[in-house]
Amino acid sequence: MEPDNIRFGGGSPVTVLHPLVALAMVLAIVLILFLPRKYVIVPAFLALFLIPKGQQIVLAGLHFNVYRIIILAGLARWMMSKRSAPLAGGFNFMDRICVPLFLCFFLTNSLLYMQSQALIKNTGDLLDALGGYIVIRFLIRDREDVVRTIKVLASIAIVNAVCMLNEQRAAQNVFGYLGGIPLQDTVRDGKIRSQGSFEVFITAGTFGATLAPLLIWLSSQAKSKAISILGILAATVMSITCFASTTFVAYAAGICALCLWPVRKQMRLVRWGIVATLVGLQLVMHGPVWSLLEHIDLTGSSSSYHRYMLIDNFVRHFSDWWLIGARDYASWGWEMWDTSNQYVAYAFSGGLLAFVLFISLISRSFSKLGTARKFADGNRSEEWFLWCLGATLFAHVVSYFGINYMDQMQFAWFALLAIISVGVFEVTGSVVPQVQESKPNYEVYAAQ
């Protein structure tokens, strides 16, 4: 019998749209279309992150959740103004990886299942991924946009933190009253796992965990102290109240990365030290080095063994998924349908090409940040900005071992990629034309 995890055409057969959500969605669309571009990020992100994914409109069997509608509005705005507001740095290194990655995921999934329902779903996923990425790249174009974006994310964290604290008290999610997500919270081993506006509790916690380094950088910016401090507190609350080891480890990873600031010029030794340590552990351990994951349980109720088995099956079944992914991975072990590992999810659904592109995206992002930091050597303000971006990226890399970004978290990831694009473009000596006395004059951002 075909496993349940690969059935298509599910979901609510009717529209689920609360009147307040409908009003907020219409207002957000109007603001996205008519506000000055630099302010569009505010209504766009508030709608994307604070409206539950389950709020949707069903037309002729097609599901349009609210954030998919917001993305379409953002794409319309981009099409209307793309000539006057090009992407920061043009079509850069990140775009050259992300676009093929999303297209590869779409093509391999469609070939893997060869079903019309799968094609419809994959088209929607492509709109979410590629469309969302383009819209966010379009909206975040300079340092002013970066600051504004992080402030909006901090506001979202504050709202969610208040609601998640209330969940610890009442065991009910106020966002559940809107519909689309459960009203009653998940309880495991007596611990209430708060989830706020997110689809599952672990993505809510990961949002806070990966946001913390950006908020710490924001605290160094003028007129941003109050929002950054409140945001840091809120991000910490989100990370804790979901009670997931993944979020605790991701939060710690981002903070530890920031603490390596004093040895930023010796990171090559640090990286090789990590590699040597992993090789040494592989040689002396009774099991593979990735079996360390099954020993990470910071809450007393973590599915750490499941995370270990995901990677173990990923390695053992390489021949089954390398070409265009795999359909029957749910039969490889207990609950293997739950691909709560972003690396494994890309491999099982997109094959080796998607996996390599995803790893390349992370690797190139670190590389570009490192190059930019060296270029900014001596400018501590710019170095700190780039270092905080690297710490945030590292927090995401660590969280990917325990979670698959299936809801609003993918937009937080795209926001980081867009911010990295801006940071690298402004610091690494990219040349921008400026007009002075009717003659072209070229200046380097990093020289300012």
Residue pairs with C-beta under 8 A, 6 or more apart in sequence:
3 328
3 330
3 331
3 337
4 330
4 337
5 330
5 337
6 113
6 327
6 330
8 113
8 115
8 117
8 118
8 120
8 121
9 117
11 56
11 63
12 54
12 56
12 58
12 63
13 58
14 58
15 56
15 57
15 58
16 54
16 55
16 56
16 179
16 180
17 25
17 55
17 56
17 57
17 66
17 179
18 55
18 178
18 179
20 178
21 51
21 55
21 66
21 178
24 47
24 51
25 47
25 51
25 66
25 69
25 70
27 43
28 43
28 44
28 46
28 47
28 70
28 73
29 69
29 70
29 73
31 39
31 40
31 42
31 43
32 40
32 43
32 44
32 70
32 73
32 74
32 77
33 73
33 76
33 77
33 80
35 42
35 43
37 77
37 81
37 85
37 139
38 144
38 145
38 148
39 148
40 74
40 77
40 139
41 139
41 140
41 145
41 148
41 149
41 152
42 148
42 152
44 70
44 74
44 135
44 139
45 149
45 152
45 153
45 156
45 411
45 415
46 152
46 155
46 156
47 66
47 67
47 70
48 67
48 70
48 408
48 411
49 153
49 156
49 197
49 207
49 408
49 411
49 412
50 156
50 159
50 160
50 197
51 66
51 67
51 178
51 197
52 175
52 178
52 179
52 180
52 181
52 197
52 198
52 199
53 65
53 66
53 67
53 180
53 181
53 199
53 407
53 408
54 65
54 179
54 180
54 181
54 199
55 65
55 66
55 178
55 179
55 180
56 63
56 64
56 65
56 66
56 180
57 63
57 64
57 69
58 64
62 120
62 124
63 124
67 128
67 132
67 408
67 411
68 124
68 127
68 128
71 127
71 128
71 131
71 132
71 135
72 127
72 131
74 131
74 135
74 138
74 139
75 131
75 134
75 135
77 135
77 138
78 134
78 135
78 138
82 138
85 138
85 141
87 95
87 137
87 138
87 141
87 421
88 137
88 140
88 141
88 142
88 418
88 421
88 422
88 425
89 421
89 422
89 424
89 425
89 430
92 421
92 424
92 425
93 364
93 368
94 361
94 364
94 365
94 417
94 420
94 421
95 137
97 357
97 360
97 361
97 364
98 130
98 133
98 361
98 417
99 130
100 357
101 350
101 354
101 357
101 358
101 361
102 126
102 129
102 130
102 133
103 126
103 130
104 350
104 351
104 353
104 354
104 357
105 122
105 125
105 126
105 129
105 346
105 349
105 350
105 354
106 122
106 123
106 125
106 126
108 324
108 325
108 349
108 350
108 351
108 353
108 354
109 118
109 122
109 125
109 325
109 349
109 350
110 118
110 119
110 122
111 324
112 118
112 324
112 325
112 326
112 327
112 349
113 327
128 410
129 410
132 410
132 411
132 414
133 414
133 417
136 411
136 414
136 415
136 417
136 418
137 414
137 417
137 418
137 421
139 145
139 149
139 418
140 146
140 149
140 415
140 418
140 419
140 421
140 422
141 422
142 422
142 426
143 422
143 426
145 422
146 419
146 422
146 423
147 218
147 221
147 224
149 415
149 418
149 419
150 214
150 215
150 217
150 218
150 231
150 419
151 218
151 224
151 227
151 231
153 211
153 214
153 231
153 412
153 415
154 211
154 215
154 218
154 227
154 228
154 230
154 231
154 234
154 235
155 227
155 231
156 207
157 207
157 208
157 211
157 215
157 231
157 234
157 235
157 238
158 230
158 231
158 234
159 196
159 197
160 196
160 197
160 198
160 204
160 207
160 208
160 234
160 238
161 196
161 208
161 233
161 234
161 235
161 237
161 238
161 241
162 234
163 173
163 174
163 175
163 194
163 196
163 197
164 194
164 195
164 196
164 204
164 237
164 238
164 241
164 242
165 194
165 237
165 241
166 172
166 174
167 173
167 185
167 192
167 194
167 195
167 196
167 241
168 192
168 194
168 241
171 184
171 185
171 187
171 192
172 183
172 184
172 185
173 181
173 182
173 183
173 184
173 185
173 194
173 195
173 196
175 181
175 196
175 197
176 182
176 183
176 184
177 183
181 195
181 197
181 199
185 192
185 193
185 194
185 195
185 201
186 192
186 193
186 195
186 201
187 193
188 243
188 301
189 299
189 300
189 301
191 243
191 299
191 301
192 241
192 243
193 201
193 241
193 242
193 243
193 244
194 201
194 204
194 238
194 241
194 242
195 201
195 203
195 204
195 242
196 204
196 238
197 204
197 408
198 204
198 207
198 407
198 408
198 409
199 406
199 407
199 408
200 406
200 407
201 242
201 243
201 244
202 242
202 244
202 246
202 247
202 340
202 402
202 403
203 403
203 405
203 406
203 407
203 408
203 409
204 238
204 242
205 238
205 239
205 240
205 241
205 242
205 243
205 244
205 246
205 247
206 239
206 246
206 247
206 250
206 399
206 403
206 405
206 409
207 235
207 238
207 408
207 409
207 412
208 234
208 235
208 236
208 237
208 238
208 239
208 247
208 251
209 235
209 238
209 239
209 247
209 248
209 250
209 251
209 254
209 395
209 399
210 250
210 254
210 392
210 395
210 396
210 399
210 412
210 416
211 231
211 235
211 392
211 412
212 232
212 235
212 236
212 239
212 251
212 254
212 255
212 395
213 254
213 255
213 257
213 258
213 388
213 389
213 391
213 392
213 395
214 388
214 389
214 392
214 416
214 419
215 228
215 231
215 232
215 235
216 228
216 232
216 258
216 388
217 384
217 385
217 388
217 389
218 224
218 227
218 228
218 231
219 225
219 228
219 229
219 232
220 381
220 384
221 228
235 251
236 251
238 247
239 247
239 248
239 250
239 251
240 247
240 248
243 299
243 301
244 299
244 302
244 402
245 296
245 297
245 298
245 299
245 302
245 304
245 402
246 302
246 399
246 401
246 402
246 403
247 399
248 298
248 299
249 296
249 298
249 398
249 399
249 402
250 395
250 396
250 398
250 399
250 402
251 395
253 394
253 395
253 397
253 398
253 399
254 391
254 392
254 394
254 395
255 391
257 390
257 391
257 394
257 395
258 387
258 388
258 391
260 267
260 270
261 384
261 387
263 270
264 373
264 383
264 387
267 370
278 289
281 289
281 292
282 288
282 289
285 291
288 312
288 315
290 308
290 311
290 312
290 315
291 308
291 312
293 304
293 307
293 308
293 311
293 401
294 304
294 305
294 307
294 308
295 304
296 302
296 304
296 307
297 304
303 340
306 334
306 335
306 338
306 340
307 340
307 341
307 401
307 402
309 333
309 334
309 336
310 336
310 339
310 340
310 341
310 344
311 341
311 344
311 401
313 329
313 332
313 333
313 336
314 321
314 341
314 343
314 344
314 347
314 348
317 326
317 329
317 332
320 326
320 328
320 329
321 329
321 347
321 348
321 351
321 352
322 351
322 352
323 351
323 352
324 350
324 351
325 347
325 348
325 349
325 350
325 351
325 354
326 348
329 336
329 337
329 339
329 348
330 336
330 337
339 345
339 348
339 349
339 404
340 402
340 403
340 404
341 400
341 401
341 402
341 403
341 404
342 358
342 400
342 401
342 403
342 404
342 405
343 355
343 358
343 359
343 400
343 401
345 404
346 354
346 355
346 358
347 354
347 355
361 417
362 393
362 397
365 393
365 417
365 420
366 390
366 393
368 420
368 424
368 428
369 386
369 389
369 390
369 393
369 420
369 423
369 424
370 390
371 424
371 428
372 386
372 423
372 424
372 427
372 428
373 383
373 386
373 387
373 390
375 427
375 428
375 429
375 446
376 382
376 383
376 386
376 427
376 446
377 383
379 446
382 427
382 446
385 423
386 423
386 427
389 416
389 419
389 420
389 423
392 416
393 416
393 420
396 413
396 416
403 409
405 413
425 445
426 445
426 446
427 445
427 446
428 446
429 444
429 445
429 446
430 444
430 445
431 442
431 443
431 444
432 442
432 443
432 445
433 440
433 441
433 442
434 440
434 441
434 442
434 443
435 441
